[in-house]
């Protein structure tokens, strides 16, 4: 078995995973994009160990940037049923006394459990992150593998402590991990998670709880469903942060560089295509989508808000956090409503008007064109389609069957994974739209996708709930596919994501056609119309309450899609060809 990604010393007693820098030792984070990279300094945790007499034996293999669960996707490690050379396997085999690992998504803890060793993920900021090849910075902690808790405590006593080089480092002067008397300590058992565990795991946890009680520990069961909503927020934040952090790797300064390229753009594209594996590429694509101008407020910013809510309300139930989500959406809608109603001077508009007056004595603007005004309304209503579909699919699936507006009462975490498919389909649709945009006109595209949206929404509204189908879902935290049984109508609504993904660009192209010098001003007006999502969503919710049916509330989405079809068939025509645009 290949134990090390890079061997350092035969006399070493400590292993370091390949996401932690060791001076002058090849460090790749399991990725080809960093092939051959040698850092000029060591991570703070490594420096502290070496200063206290420990010697690094070598770097251990990790899955690319630590994204996967147990290191399945390392460019360098041979696959023999499990990752060869992982820190957990080295400790289990007695190759080293202990090892350092970076815990971002639980992979070191999983690896340790499979290998039968201990791993401690300390409180964020306890161990300096200086010298970590960062993936999702807000969730990464440097932890310790060892065969027993005593050795973990020994190593933690060395590496823990404040570091001025790390802005997230806690300012504790010292840490003591050698406490053996646990009498009077408090431990919480999350009943919500315990109930989800299999019988064998539950029995082991309960047995451990009894052992703690025998030593005087106060063990209390708490019913906290926070992990459900926290997981959903973290899925988004992890992908967004990864997208930002790995964007620096471009094949120019260091690491893998493609051999074939014609210009700088091809160098970037080819190097990254060859350097990243499919898992990292998937995370980058999703992260770039949630950070995009159209998705930022709806996804990334809202997740940050949810994280703050969770941090301030650790004792709350998931039902207590749900209003926070609606508040975040309300704030989002209010902000854009203000932008819509408040007049902001546009210097470019003044110049355009002055030039027009000088030439023909008449005042025109983008709003002088009928097809542009109708296009503005189309974009406004489009936001109702794009956001309304997934919002009330989620409400329908999670709401209890005995509620005033009945739902199916499916677990929120499962529903979140199902609804995530909608956003994935939007991403897929955008790629497909880009591929055909040069061959099929914007008008033809909008006619096609709006017609298909109408059909799918009607199916979602009227197909019997008893017609069930197994639908795939995506767990972005673990990047695994799961399935859940949902009504066929829900599947139809999720498929609307393929249609909405190309609507914005197509409507925009038709609305600004023939505007000439007024195009740039028109673009600004378009951006204010994203408030449609914030205005139409509450309207759809109110209709659901009045009718007592989430399915029938989709008449709002239906009417929006119908107008978009009208615009593509008739409203797009420029009837104001007499207005000068030069």
C-alpha positions in Angstrom: 0.0 0.0 0.0 1.2 3.5 -0.8 1.2 5.2 2.5 2.3 8.7 1.7 1.5 11.3 -1.0 5.0 12.6 -0.2 7.5 10.9 2.1 9.4 13.4 4.3 11.4 11.5 7.0 11.8 7.9 8.0 12.2 9.1 11.6 8.9 11.0 11.6 6.2 10.4 14.1 3.5 12.8 12.8 1.7 12.7 9.5 0.1 15.8 7.9 -2.7 15.6 5.3 -2.0 17.2 1.9 -4.1 20.3 2.5 -1.7 21.6 5.1 1.5 23.3 4.0 4.9 21.9 4.9 7.8 24.1 3.8 9.6 22.8 0.7 7.5 19.7 0.6 5.2 19.1 -2.4 1.7 20.0 -1.4 -1.2 19.3 -3.8 -4.5 19.0 -1.8 -5.1 15.9 -3.9 -5.5 18.0 -7.1 -3.6 17.9 -10.3 -4.0 21.6 -10.6 -1.4 22.0 -7.8 1.0 19.4 -9.3 4.5 19.9 -8.0 3.7 22.9 -5.8 6.3 23.5 -3.0 5.3 26.1 -0.4 7.8 28.6 1.1 6.5 28.2 4.6 4.7 25.7 6.9 1.3 25.8 8.4 1.2 27.2 11.9 0.1 23.8 13.4 3.0 22.1 11.7 5.4 24.8 13.0 4.2 24.3 16.5 4.6 20.6 16.4 8.2 20.8 15.0 9.1 23.3 17.7 8.0 20.8 20.3 10.1 17.9 19.1 7.7 16.2 16.7 8.9 15.3 13.2 6.8 15.1 10.0 6.9 11.7 8.5 5.1 12.7 5.3 2.0 14.1 3.6 -1.1 11.9 3.4 -3.5 11.6 0.5 -6.7 13.4 0.6 -9.6 13.7 -1.8 -9.3 16.8 -4.1 -9.4 19.8 -1.7 -11.0 17.6 0.9 -14.4 17.8 -0.9 -15.4 14.2 -0.9 -16.4 12.1 2.1 -13.5 9.6 2.6 -11.0 10.6 -0.1 -12.5 8.8 -3.0 -11.3 11.4 -5.5 -7.6 12.0 -5.1 -5.6 12.5 -8.3 -2.5 10.8 -6.9 -3.7 8.0 -4.7 -4.4 4.5 -6.1 -7.9 3.3 -5.5 -8.0 -0.1 -3.7 -11.5 0.0 -2.3 -10.5 2.9 -0.1 -8.1 5.8 -0.2 -4.5 4.6 0.1 -2.4 6.7 2.3 -5.1 8.5 4.3 -4.2 9.9 7.6 -6.6 7.6 9.4 -5.1 4.4 7.9 -1.6 5.5 8.8 -2.6 6.0 12.5 -4.6 2.7 12.5 -1.6 0.8 11.2 0.8 2.3 13.7 2.9 4.0 11.0 2.7 7.3 13.0 1.6 8.3 16.5 -0.9 10.9 15.3 -1.8 13.0 12.2 -3.2 16.4 11.4 -6.3 16.7 9.1 -8.5 19.5 7.9 -12.2 18.9 8.6 -14.5 20.8 6.2 -17.4 18.5 5.6 -16.9 15.6 8.1 -14.6 13.5 5.9 -11.8 13.1 8.5 -14.4 11.9 11.1 -15.8 9.4 8.7 -12.4 8.1 7.8 -11.5 7.8 11.4 -14.6 5.9 12.2 -14.0 3.5 9.4 -10.4 3.0 10.5 -11.2 2.6 14.2 -9.3 5.6 15.4 -10.2 8.9 17.1 -10.5 12.3 15.4 -11.2 15.6 17.2 -12.7 18.5 15.3 -12.1 21.4 17.6 -14.1 24.6 18.0 -13.6 27.0 15.0 -10.6 29.2 15.8 -9.0 27.0 18.4 -6.3 25.9 15.9 -4.8 28.3 13.5 -5.9 27.9 9.8 -2.8 29.7 8.6 -1.1 27.5 6.0 -4.3 25.5 5.1 -5.1 25.2 1.3 -8.5 26.6 1.8 -11.7 25.2 0.2 -14.6 26.5 2.2 -12.9 28.7 4.8 -15.8 29.3 7.1 -16.2 25.6 7.9 -12.6 24.4 8.0 -10.9 23.3 11.2 -7.5 21.6 11.7 -8.1 18.5 13.8 -6.1 15.5 15.1 -6.1 11.8 14.4 -4.8 9.4 17.1 -5.4 5.9 18.4 -6.7 7.2 21.8 -8.1 10.3 23.4 -4.9 10.8 25.5 -2.7 11.2 22.4 -5.4 13.5 20.8 -5.2 15.7 23.9 -1.4 15.7 23.8 -1.3 16.9 20.2 -4.1 19.4 20.7 -2.2 20.9 23.7 0.6 21.7 21.3 -1.2 23.1 18.2 -4.1 25.0 19.9 -3.6 28.7 20.7 -4.0 32.1 19.2 -2.2 33.0 16.0 -1.9 36.6 14.8 -1.6 35.4 11.2 -5.1 34.0 11.3 -7.9 36.5 11.6 -10.3 33.8 12.8 -8.1 32.6 15.6 -9.5 32.7 19.1 -7.6 34.7 21.8 -7.4 32.1 24.4 -3.9 32.1 26.0 -3.8 28.4 26.6 -5.8 25.2 26.3 -5.9 22.2 28.7 -7.0 18.9 27.2 -5.7 16.7 30.0 -8.8 16.9 32.2 -9.8 13.4 33.4 -12.4 14.3 36.0 -15.6 14.8 34.0 -18.0 14.9 37.0 -20.4 17.8 36.7 -19.8 18.2 32.9 -22.9 18.5 30.7 -23.5 16.5 27.5 -26.5 16.9 25.1 -28.0 14.1 23.1 -29.9 15.4 20.0 -33.1 13.3 20.1 -33.9 14.4 16.5 -30.6 12.9 15.2 -30.8 9.9 17.5 -34.2 8.9 16.2 -32.8 9.0 12.7 -29.9 6.6 13.5 -30.1 2.9 12.8 -30.6 0.5 15.7 -26.9 -0.5 16.1 -25.7 3.1 16.1 -28.4 4.2 18.5 -27.6 1.4 20.9 -23.9 2.4 20.9 -24.7 6.1 21.5 -27.0 5.3 24.4 -24.5 2.9 25.9 -21.8 5.6 25.8 -24.3 8.0 27.4 -24.8 5.6 30.3 -21.0 5.3 30.7 -20.8 9.1 30.9 -23.6 9.1 33.5 -21.7 6.6 35.6 -18.8 9.0 35.7 -21.0 11.9 36.9 -21.7 13.5 33.6 -25.1 15.1 33.2 -26.5 13.7 30.0 -29.7 15.4 28.7 -31.8 14.7 25.6 -32.6 17.8 23.5 -34.9 17.9 20.5 -33.1 20.3 18.1 -33.8 20.1 14.4 -31.3 22.8 13.5 -29.1 20.4 11.6 -31.7 20.2 8.9 -31.7 23.9 8.1 -28.0 24.3 8.9 -27.2 21.6 6.3 -29.1 23.3 3.6 -27.4 26.6 4.2 -24.0 25.0 4.4 -24.5 23.2 1.1 -24.8 26.6 -0.6 -22.1 28.3 1.4 -19.6 25.5 0.9 -20.0 25.5 -2.9 -19.8 29.3 -3.1 -16.7 29.5 -1.0 -15.0 26.7 -2.9 -15.8 28.5 -6.1 -14.1 31.6 -4.9 -11.1 29.9 -3.3 -10.1 27.7 -6.1 -10.5 30.4 -8.8 -6.9 31.5 -8.0 -5.5 28.3 -9.6 -5.1 29.1 -13.3 -2.0 27.3 -14.5 0.1 30.5 -14.6 2.1 31.0 -11.5 2.4 27.4 -10.3 0.8 24.0 -10.6 -0.4 22.2 -13.6 -0.3 24.1 -16.9 -1.9 22.8 -20.1 0.5 22.2 -22.9 -1.8 23.2 -25.7 -3.3 26.7 -25.8 -3.5 29.6 -28.2 -4.2 32.5 -25.9 -4.5 33.3 -22.2 -8.2 32.4 -22.1 -7.4 28.9 -23.5 -4.6 28.6 -21.0 -7.0 29.1 -18.1 -9.7 26.9 -19.6 -7.5 24.0 -20.6 -5.4 24.1 -17.4 -8.5 24.0 -15.2 -10.3 21.4 -17.3 -7.3 19.1 -17.0 -6.4 20.1 -13.4 -9.8 19.7 -11.6 -11.7 16.5 -11.3 -15.5 16.2 -12.0 -16.5 16.6 -8.4 -14.6 19.9 -8.0 -16.0 21.1 -11.3 -19.5 20.4 -10.2 -19.0 22.3 -7.0 -17.5 25.3 -8.9 -20.4 25.4 -11.3 -23.0 25.3 -8.5 -21.0 27.9 -6.5 -20.7 30.2 -9.5 -24.5 29.9 -10.0 -25.4 30.9 -6.4 -23.0 33.8 -6.5 -24.3 35.1 -9.8 -26.1 38.4 -10.0 -29.5 36.8 -10.4 -29.0 34.1 -7.7 -26.9 36.0 -5.0 -29.8 37.4 -3.0 -32.0 34.4 -3.4 -29.3 31.8 -2.4 -26.0 32.9 -1.0 -27.1 36.0 0.9 -30.1 34.2 2.3 -27.9 31.4 3.5 -25.6 33.8 5.3 -28.7 35.2 7.0 -29.9 31.8 8.0 -26.5 31.0 9.4 -26.7 34.0 11.6 -30.1 33.0 12.8 -28.9 29.6 13.7 -25.9 31.0 15.6 -28.2 33.3 17.6 -30.8 30.6 18.3 -29.1 27.3 19.0 -32.0 26.2 21.2 -34.7 26.9 18.7 -36.6 24.4 16.7 -36.5 24.4 12.9 -40.0 25.8 12.8 -38.6 28.9 14.6 -36.1 29.3 11.9 -38.6 29.1 9.0 -39.9 32.7 9.7 -36.4 33.9 9.4 -36.3 32.6 5.8 -39.5 34.4 5.0 -38.1 37.6 6.6 -35.0 37.3 4.5 -37.2 37.0 1.4 -39.3 40.0 2.5 -36.2 42.1 3.0 -35.0 41.1 -0.5 -38.4 42.1 -2.0 -38.6 45.4 0.0 -35.1 46.4 -1.2 -35.9 46.1 -4.8 -39.3 47.7 -4.3 -37.5 50.8 -3.0 -35.2 50.8 -5.9 -38.2 50.6 -8.2 -40.0 53.5 -6.6 -37.2 55.9 -5.8 -36.0 58.0 -8.7 -32.3 57.8 -9.2 -30.7 60.3 -11.6 -29.2 58.7 -14.7 -26.5 60.9 -16.2 -26.4 58.8 -19.4 -30.2 59.3 -19.8 -29.8 63.1 -19.5 -27.1 63.1 -22.1 -29.2 60.9 -24.4 -32.2 63.2 -24.0 -30.1 66.3 -24.6 -28.7 64.9 -27.8 -32.1 63.9 -29.0 -33.5 67.4 -28.3 -30.6 68.9 -30.2 -31.3 66.8 -33.3 -35.0 66.6 -33.6 -36.6 68.7 -30.8 -38.4 65.6 -29.4 -37.8 63.7 -26.2 -37.6 60.0 -26.3 -36.4 57.2 -24.1 -36.4 53.4 -24.0 -40.0 53.7 -22.6 -41.1 55.3 -25.8 -41.0 51.8 -27.4 -44.1 49.7 -26.8 -42.2 46.4 -27.2 -39.7 47.4 -24.5 -42.5 48.3 -22.0 -44.2 45.0 -22.6 -40.8 43.3 -22.2 -40.2 45.0 -18.9 -43.5 43.5 -17.7 -42.5 40.1 -19.1 -39.3 40.1 -17.0 -41.3 41.1 -13.9 -43.6 38.2 -14.4 -40.8 35.9 -15.3 -39.4 36.3 -11.8 -42.7 35.1 -10.5 -42.3 31.9 -12.5 -38.7 31.3 -11.7 -39.0 31.8 -7.9 -42.6 30.9 -7.4 -42.2 27.3 -8.7 -39.5 26.1 -6.2 -40.8 28.2 -3.3 -44.3 26.6 -3.2 -43.1 23.2 -4.2 -41.1 23.3 -1.0 -44.0 24.6 1.0 -46.3 21.9 -0.4 -43.9 19.1 0.3 -43.0 20.2 3.9 -46.4 21.4 5.2 -48.3 18.9 7.4 -51.2 17.1 5.8 -53.6 18.4 8.6 -52.7 22.1 8.1 -55.2 24.7 6.9 -53.4 24.5 3.5 -52.5 20.8 3.5 -49.2 19.5 2.2 -47.4 16.1 2.2 -45.4 16.6 5.4 -42.1 15.3 4.0 -38.9 15.9 6.0 -37.4 19.3 5.2 -33.9 18.1 4.5 -35.2 15.6 1.9 -37.3 18.3 0.3 -34.4 20.7 0.2 -32.4 18.1 -1.8 -35.3 17.6 -4.2 -35.8 21.3 -4.8 -32.1 21.6 -5.4 -32.7 19.7 -8.6 -34.7 22.6 -9.9 -31.7 24.9 -9.6 -29.5 22.2 -11.2 -31.9 22.0 -14.1 -31.7 25.8 -14.5 -27.9 25.5 -14.7 -28.2 22.7 -17.3 -30.8 24.7 -19.2 -28.5 27.7 -19.4 -25.8 25.6 -20.9 -28.2 24.1 -23.5 -29.6 27.6 -24.2 -26.1 28.9 -24.9 -25.4 26.0 -27.2 -28.5 26.7 -29.4 -28.6 30.5 -29.1 -26.7 31.0 -32.4 -29.0 28.6 -34.3 -32.5 29.3 -32.9 -33.8 32.9 -32.4 -34.7 34.3 -29.0 -38.3 34.5 -30.0 -38.5 30.8 -31.0 -36.8 29.8 -27.7 -39.2 31.8 -25.6 -42.2 30.5 -27.5 -40.9 26.9 -26.9 -40.0 27.2 -23.2 -43.1 29.3 -22.2 -45.4 26.8 -23.9 -43.6 23.9 -22.2 -43.8 25.8 -18.9 -47.6 26.2 -19.3 -48.0 22.4 -19.9 -45.8 21.5 -17.0 -47.5 23.9 -14.6 -50.9 22.6 -15.6 -49.7 19.0 -15.0 -48.4 20.1 -11.6 -51.8 21.6 -10.7 -54.1 18.9 -11.9 -52.4 15.5 -11.8 -53.7 13.4 -8.9 -51.5 13.4 -5.8 -51.9 9.6 -5.7 -49.8 9.3 -8.9 -46.4 8.9 -7.3 -42.9 8.7 -8.8 -39.4 8.3 -7.4 -37.5 11.5 -8.0 -33.7 12.0 -7.6 -32.4 14.6 -5.2 -28.9 16.1 -4.6 -27.2 16.4 -1.2 -24.7 19.2 -1.9 -23.0 18.6 1.4 -22.0 15.1 0.5 -22.5 15.4 -3.2 -24.5 12.2 -3.3 -27.8 11.4 -5.1 -30.8 10.2 -3.2 -34.4 9.4 -4.2 -37.7 10.3 -2.6 -41.3 9.4 -3.6 -43.3 12.5 -4.7 -46.4 13.1 -6.8 -45.8 13.2 -10.5 -47.1 16.8 -10.5 -44.2 17.8 -8.3 -41.8 16.3 -10.9 -43.5 18.3 -13.6 -43.0 21.5 -11.6 -39.4 20.8 -11.0 -38.8 20.3 -14.7 -40.0 23.9 -15.2 -36.4 24.8 -14.2 -35.2 23.7 -17.6 -37.5 26.2 -19.2 -37.0 29.2 -17.0 -33.2 29.1 -17.4 -33.3 30.7 -20.9 -36.2 33.1 -20.4 -34.3 36.1 -19.0 -31.8 36.3 -21.9 -34.5 35.7 -24.5 -36.9 38.3 -23.2 -34.1 40.8 -22.8 -32.9 40.3 -26.4 -36.4 40.8 -27.8 -37.1 43.8 -25.6 -34.0 45.8 -26.5 -34.0 45.0 -30.2 -34.0 48.2 -32.2 -33.4 50.5 -29.2 -30.0 51.7 -30.4 -28.6 54.3 -28.1 -31.3 53.6 -25.5 -30.1 50.0 -24.9 -27.8 50.7 -21.9 -30.5 52.6 -20.1 -33.0 49.9 -20.8 -30.6 47.3 -19.3 -30.7 49.2 -16.0 -34.5 49.3 -16.0 -34.5 45.5 -16.6 -32.5 44.9 -13.4 -35.1 46.6 -11.2 -37.7 44.1 -12.4 -36.2 41.3 -10.3 -38.5 42.7 -7.6 -41.2 40.6 -9.4 -40.1 37.6 -7.4 -40.5 39.5 -4.1 -43.9 40.8 -5.0 -45.5 37.8 -6.7 -44.4 35.2 -4.2 -46.5 36.7 -1.3 -49.4 37.0 -3.8 -49.1 33.3 -4.6 -48.9 32.5 -0.9 -52.0 34.5 -0.1 -53.9 32.7 -2.9 -52.8 29.4 -1.5 -54.3 30.4 1.9 -57.5 31.6 0.4 -58.0 28.5 -1.8 -56.6 26.1 0.8 -54.4 24.5 -2.0 -50.8 24.9 -2.9 -51.5 23.3 -6.3 -54.2 25.9 -7.2 -51.9 28.8 -6.2 -49.9 28.0 -9.3 -52.6 29.9 -11.3 -50.3 32.9 -10.6 -47.3 31.1 -12.3 -49.7 30.0 -15.1 -50.8 33.5 -15.9 -47.2 34.8 -15.8 -46.1 32.1 -18.2 -49.1 32.8 -20.4 -48.1 36.5 -20.7 -44.5 35.5 -21.6 -45.9 33.4 -24.4 -48.1 36.3 -25.6 -45.0 38.6 -25.6 -43.1 36.1 -27.7 -46.0 35.7 -30.2 -47.2 39.3 -30.5 -45.8 41.8 -27.9 -42.2 41.6 -29.0 -42.9 43.5 -32.3 -41.3 47.0 -32.6 -44.1 49.3 -33.7 -42.2 52.5 -33.0 -39.7 52.3 -35.9 -40.2 56.1 -36.5 -38.2 56.9 -33.3 -34.6 57.8 -34.1 -32.1 55.5 -32.3 -28.7 56.8 -33.6 
